[in-house]
Amino acid sequence: MLDLTYPFDDQTQVWPNNPSFHRDSTQRGGTATEAWYATGQVALSEHAGTHMDAPIHFAQGQAGIDGIPVEQLMGPAVVIDVRAAAADDRDYRLSISDIHRWEANHGAIPPGAIVMMLTGWGAYWNDRERYFGSATPENPTTLHFPGFSKEVAELLVSERRISGIGIDTPSIDYGPSQDFVVHRIVNAAGLYGLENVAGLAEVPASGATLLALPMKIAGGTGAPVRIIALLPSRDGR
């Protein structure tokens, strides 16, 4: 098993102009006269750190995070490695040819798959300017990082029976996007997006299973999510 989730702490990346993750803690005791007790309070955006975008995020009338069917939260992992292309073009968008290349090597994308785009951007997680591709990362019009293309989003929702998509960058749309067309296509189809996914390079291109369980926020547009990859055994089972 692999944990594909970043911890929530003072390094947690959030979308420009969203509130930072904050935690206050209280602890006392642990002495001969008082037993140990600890608690804490947290505040965070629904779209901070490793999180799931609910269909309602960019599609009015679609499900909130609590309305996503549980069977949609687990599926075969399809990991499409575009690290070389993203290293050459920080605004790279996953192409139809990338999908066809993966399928030529691994077979058709299986029903219920969670399609993950591996860009290598996780290497910049602790460097906000590099992670968002901008010297002014609080200005959302200046961002540069890879994402899915409109054409791939349309293909996946219309011709492949997927459960969701995910990426190791701040957004399933590429950095310069201002219309968030990939969000709109995927969410309108009742599907979710996983963003800021950690450790994706350790997941094989095919054969693994992903389990993505978000916090069940009533009506939430998104939520922190714990993503676990169940890897195939060495004998392929």
C-alpha positions in Angstrom: 0.0 0.0 0.0 1.1 3.6 -0.7 -0.2 6.8 0.9 -0.6 9.4 -1.9 -1.6 12.2 0.6 0.4 15.2 1.7 0.1 16.0 5.5 -1.8 19.1 6.4 0.7 21.5 8.0 2.3 24.9 7.5 3.7 23.7 4.1 0.3 22.8 2.7 -0.3 24.4 -0.6 -3.6 26.2 -1.3 -5.1 27.9 -4.3 -4.2 31.6 -4.7 -6.1 33.8 -2.3 -7.6 30.9 -0.4 -7.0 30.8 3.4 -4.0 28.8 4.6 -4.4 25.7 6.6 -4.4 26.6 10.3 -4.3 24.4 13.4 -4.4 25.4 17.1 -3.6 22.7 19.6 -4.2 22.3 23.3 -2.5 19.9 25.6 -2.0 19.5 29.3 -1.3 17.0 31.9 1.2 14.2 31.6 2.3 14.7 35.2 2.0 12.8 38.4 -1.1 14.8 39.3 -2.8 15.2 35.9 -3.4 12.7 33.1 -2.4 13.6 29.6 -5.0 15.2 27.4 -4.6 16.8 23.9 -7.0 18.3 21.4 -6.9 20.7 18.5 -8.9 22.9 16.2 -8.4 23.2 12.4 -9.5 25.6 9.7 -8.9 25.0 6.0 -10.3 25.6 2.5 -12.3 22.7 1.0 -9.6 22.9 -1.8 -6.4 22.8 0.2 -3.7 20.2 0.0 -4.5 16.8 -1.3 -8.2 17.1 -2.0 -11.1 16.0 -4.1 -13.2 18.4 -6.2 -16.9 17.4 -6.0 -19.0 17.6 -9.2 -20.8 20.6 -7.9 -17.5 22.6 -7.9 -18.0 23.7 -11.5 -21.4 22.2 -12.4 -24.6 23.6 -10.9 -27.0 20.9 -9.7 -24.4 18.1 -9.5 -23.5 16.2 -6.4 -21.7 17.7 -3.4 -18.8 15.8 -1.9 -21.2 13.9 0.4 -23.3 12.8 -2.6 -20.6 10.9 -4.5 -21.5 7.2 -4.6 -19.0 5.3 -2.5 -18.4 2.8 -5.3 -17.0 5.6 -7.4 -14.3 6.3 -4.7 -12.4 3.2 -5.6 -11.2 2.0 -9.0 -8.3 0.8 -11.2 -5.4 3.2 -11.3 -4.4 4.5 -14.8 -1.2 6.4 -14.4 -0.1 8.3 -17.5 3.5 9.4 -17.2 4.2 12.7 -19.0 7.2 13.8 -16.9 9.5 14.2 -19.9 7.0 16.3 -21.8 6.2 18.4 -18.7 9.9 19.0 -18.1 10.2 20.5 -21.6 6.9 22.5 -21.4 5.6 23.5 -17.9 2.2 24.3 -19.5 1.9 20.8 -21.1 -1.6 19.4 -21.5 -2.3 15.7 -21.6 -3.1 14.8 -25.2 -5.2 12.2 -27.0 -2.0 10.6 -28.2 -0.9 10.2 -24.6 -4.1 8.2 -24.0 -3.7 6.1 -27.1 0.0 5.4 -26.2 -1.0 4.2 -22.7 -3.7 2.0 -24.2 -1.4 0.5 -26.8 0.9 -0.6 -23.9 -1.7 -1.6 -21.3 -5.0 -2.2 -23.0 -8.2 -0.1 -23.0 -8.8 2.1 -19.9 -10.9 -0.2 -17.7 -14.4 0.7 -16.5 -14.4 2.6 -13.2 -10.8 3.7 -13.7 -9.3 6.7 -11.9 -7.1 8.3 -14.5 -4.0 10.0 -13.0 -1.6 12.4 -14.8 1.9 12.0 -13.5 3.9 15.3 -14.2 6.6 15.2 -11.6 5.4 18.4 -10.1 5.4 16.9 -6.6 9.2 17.7 -6.5 8.2 21.3 -6.0 5.7 20.8 -3.2 7.7 22.8 -0.7 8.5 25.7 -3.1 5.3 27.6 -3.7 6.7 29.7 -6.6 7.9 26.7 -8.5 4.9 24.6 -7.7 2.6 27.3 -9.1 5.0 28.3 -11.8 5.0 31.9 -10.9 6.9 34.6 -9.0 3.5 35.9 -8.0 1.7 32.7 -7.0 -1.2 34.7 -5.3 -2.1 36.1 -8.8 -4.1 33.3 -10.5 -3.5 34.9 -13.9 0.2 34.2 -13.8 0.4 30.5 -13.1 2.2 27.8 -15.1 1.9 24.0 -14.5 0.7 21.0 -16.5 -2.8 19.8 -16.7 -5.4 17.8 -18.7 -6.5 19.0 -22.1 -10.1 19.8 -23.1 -9.9 17.0 -25.7 -8.8 14.4 -23.2 -11.5 15.4 -20.7 -14.1 15.0 -23.4 -12.8 11.7 -24.5 -12.7 10.3 -21.0 -16.2 11.3 -20.0 -17.8 10.4 -23.4 -15.9 7.3 -24.5 -14.4 5.8 -21.3 -16.5 4.8 -18.2 -14.1 6.4 -15.7 -14.8 7.3 -12.1 -12.6 10.4 -11.9 -9.3 12.0 -12.8 -6.3 13.2 -10.7 -3.0 15.0 -11.0 0.1 15.9 -9.0 -0.3 19.6 -9.6 -2.5 22.3 -8.1 -5.3 21.8 -10.7 -6.6 19.3 -13.3 -6.7 22.4 -15.6 -3.3 23.6 -16.7 -1.9 26.8 -15.0 -2.8 29.4 -17.6 -6.4 28.3 -17.8 -9.0 31.0 -17.0 -12.1 29.1 -18.1 -11.3 25.9 -16.2 -12.8 23.9 -19.0 -11.5 20.5 -17.8 -13.2 21.1 -14.4 -16.5 22.0 -16.2 -16.4 18.9 -18.5 -15.5 16.5 -15.8 -17.9 17.9 -13.1 -20.8 18.2 -15.6 -20.5 14.5 -16.2 -20.9 13.9 -12.4 -17.2 13.0 -11.9 -14.6 14.3 -9.5 -11.0 15.5 -9.7 -8.1 14.8 -7.3 -5.5 17.5 -7.0 -2.1 17.8 -5.2 -1.7 14.1 -5.2 1.5 12.9 -3.5 3.9 10.1 -4.4 2.3 9.3 -7.7 5.6 8.3 -9.3 5.6 5.2 -7.0 2.3 3.9 -8.6 2.7 1.6 -11.6 1.1 2.6 -14.9 -1.5 -0.1 -14.6 -2.4 -2.9 -12.1 -2.9 -0.8 -8.9 -6.2 0.1 -7.3 -6.9 3.6 -5.9 -9.0 4.3 -2.8 -9.9 8.0 -2.4 -12.0 8.8 0.7 -12.9 12.5 1.2 -14.1 14.1 4.4 -17.9 13.8 4.2 -18.9 17.5 4.2 -22.6 18.0 3.6 -22.9 19.9 0.4 -19.2 20.4 0.1 -17.7 21.6 -3.1 -14.6 19.6 -2.2 -12.8 18.1 0.8 -9.5 16.9 2.1 -9.0 13.3 0.8 -6.9 10.4 1.9 -5.7 8.5 -1.2 -4.3 5.0 -0.9 -2.8 3.0 -3.7 -3.2 -0.8 -3.4 -0.3 -2.2 -5.4 -0.3 -5.5 -7.3 1.7 -8.3 -5.8 4.9 -9.4 -7.6 3.1 -12.3 -9.2 0.5 -9.8 -10.7 -2.4 -10.6 -8.4 
